[in-house]
């Protein structure tokens, strides 16, 4: 009986190389796809999301309304703080991934925004936008879909404008979701089935 060739188990380094190659291929596919109707809007959106200006503006409007909107705004702002600190002070410093290379002969230079000097991984814009949406949504369900779509648009705009790889954006979304979950847990949020916020009880 002939011996069957044994399959080699992929090593972690080989998996990372494959993922990096896929990430690069996806990024390049976006850079060579002509989308003139989207370029201007996504460039403006990406720039407007700098320093979470969009999210802070929405939070300010929500804070004008007492009750659930104001609580949702507070949760969203807190989640932005956690996500931003985690992305910029931990993620970028630990991974130090270089930003995508943008050749001078790029086919669509008009869609680009200025290249940040910080590391590429993870996307801080995406982390903050997702954190805000994920923290506000449970407290104010009517805002879940609009803020979720906005966060997705902000994340994609960072790829479209040439400053992040898709993997950076995915990592930012995961980080933002985790930041929102941490803030909601710290605030005693129990979800819809649990009646919203539960006041913390003194120990003992």
N, C-alpha and C positions, 0 to 999 in steps of 0.2 A: 504494500500500500504506500503510495507516494505521500511524502510529507507535504502538508499544506504550508505555503509561505505565511509566516507569522506577520501580523499587522503591527507596525510600529506605533506605539502610543505617542500621541503628540505631546511634546514637552511644553511647559508654560511659556518658555521663550519663543517657541515656534508659534504658539497661539497668539502671543502678543504681536509677533511680526505680521501674521496674517491679518489681525485686526487693524493694525496700523496701515497695511496695504489697502485694505478695504476702505478705511477712513479716508485715505488719500484719494482713492478712486472716486468716492462719493463727492468729495470736495471739488475735484477737478471736473466732474460731471456738471456741477452747478456753475462753475466758473466759465464753462464754454457754452452754456445754454443761453440763447438770446431771449431776454424777457424785457424789452424796452418799456412796456406798460407798468412793470413792477419796480424797475430800478429806482426811480425817483422816490416812490412811496416807501420802499424798504430802506433806502438810505436815510430818509427823514425819520423813519421810525427808529432805526438803529441809533441815530444821533440823539433823538428825544429820550431814549431809554438810558442815556448816560447818567450815572449817579442816581438811578431809579426815579428820575424826575416825573415820569408818567405815573408811577405807582404812588409817589408822595402826593401828587396833585389829586389823584382819586381819593386817597386817604383823607386829604384835607376837606374834600367835598363831603365825604361820608361823616367826618367828625362834626359837621355842622348840624347833623340830625341826631338827636338824643336817642338813647336806647340801643338796639341791636346794631344799627349802622356805625355808631360811635365805638362800640366794643369791637366790631369787626375791623374798623380802621386801626385801633390800637394793636390788635393781634397781627394785622398785616404789617404794620411798621416794625413791630418786634421781630417778626419772621424775616423781614428784609435785613435787619441788623445781624441776626444770627447767620443768615445765608451769606451775606457780604463778608463778614469776618471770617467765616469758614473757608470761603473761596479764595479770598485775597491773602489771608494771613497763614493759612494752612495749605490748601490745595496747590496754589500757584508756587509757593515756596518749596513744597516737597517734590512736586513733579517737574517743574521747570521745563515744560514742553515749549519749544520754539513756535512762534506764530507761523501761519502759512506763508509760503513764498509767493509773492506777487510780482511776476515778471513785468518789465517795463513795456513789453509788447502785449500786455493782457488785452484780450479782444474787447472787453467792455470796461475801460478804466473809469467811466462816468458813474459806475455804481459803487465805487469804493468810498469808504470813510477812512479817516486817518488811522494808521496802524498803532495800537497802544504799545507802550514799552514793556508792559507786564507780560508774564508768561501766558501761554495760551490755554492751559488746562487747569481748572475747568472754566467754563464761561460764566463770569460773574454776573453779566447782564441777565442771562437765562436763570441762574440760581435765584437772583433777587425777584425777578418777575414771577417765576413759578412759586417761590415762597410766599409772596404776597397773595397770589391767587388761591393757593392751597390753604392759607390761613384765614382769609376773608370768607371763602366759600362756605365752610361749615357754619359759620356764625351768621352769614347773610346769603342763603341759598340762591336768591334771585340773581346774585352777582357771579355765581359759579361759572356758567357757560361764557359770558362775555369776558371775564378776567382770564379764564382758561385759554380762550382763543387768542386773546391779546398776548399772553405769555408765550404761546406757540409761535405767534408772529414775530415777537421779539427774538426768540431763539433762532428761528430761521433767518431773520434779517442779519444776524451776526455771521452766518455762513455766506449768505448772498453778497454781503458787502466785503467779504474777503478777509475777515479778521479772526475767524475760528473754523476749526474742523468740525464735522458733524459729531464726532466723539466728544469734543469739548462741550457741546451743547447738551448732549445726552447726560453727561456727567453733571453738568450744571442743573439740569432738571431733577436728577436724583437727589442732588445736594439740597436743592430748594424744597423738595417734598419732605426730606428729612428735617430740615430746619423748621418748616411749618408744623410738622408733627410734634417736634420738641416743644415749640411754643404753646401749642394747643394743650399738650399734656401738662406743661408747667402751669397753665392757666386754669386747669381743672375741667377742660372741655370733655364732655362725655358723649358727644354726638347726638343725633336726633333722637335715638331710642333712649338715651340716658337723661334727657331733659335739659340739655344745654350745659351750662356751667354748674359745677358742684363746689360750693364753698369749702375751702380747706378747713379741716378740724384740728384744733390744737392737740399736740401729742400728749399722751397720758390720760 
